[in-house]
């Protein structure tokens, strides 16, 4: 998987079958947090702001 594919899935709300079926390997909490932070920062920078 690549971050742009994930960000596109988040932005559009549509996830391809290929992306959903990808094996991410063993779970590593620290790796997930790093990846999650990068994706969310990219998402926020692309949208400008988020309203909660």
N, C-alpha and C positions, 0 to 999 in steps of 0.2 A: 504494500500500500504506500501511497505517497500523501503527504499533507494536502496538496492541492485537491486530490480526489476526495478526501474527507471533508475539506472546507466546502467544496462544491455540493456534496451531499447534505451538509448542514444548511447551506444557504438555500438550496432548492427544495429540501425536504424529500428528495428522491435519492435512493441508494441503489446502485446497480447490483445485480446478482453477483457479479465478479467481486466487487468490493466487499459485499456482505459475506461471501464465502472464503475470503482470504484468511489464512492462518497467521495470526500475529506472533506465534511462538509462545514460549512459556511466559507467564505473567510476571512482570517485574514492576513493582509499585513505583520505584524511583524513575524508571524509564517511562512509565505511563504518565506520571506527573510532568516530566520534562516535555514529552510529546504533546500532552494536553495543553500546557501553557503556551507552547509555540503556536499551536493551532488556534487557540482562542485569541492570542495577540494578533495573529494574521487576520482573523475574522473581524476583530474590532477595528483594525487599521483599514480594512476594506470598506466597512460599513460606516465608519466615521464616529458613530456612537451607538450605545445600546440603551434603550429605555426599559426599565423594569417596572 
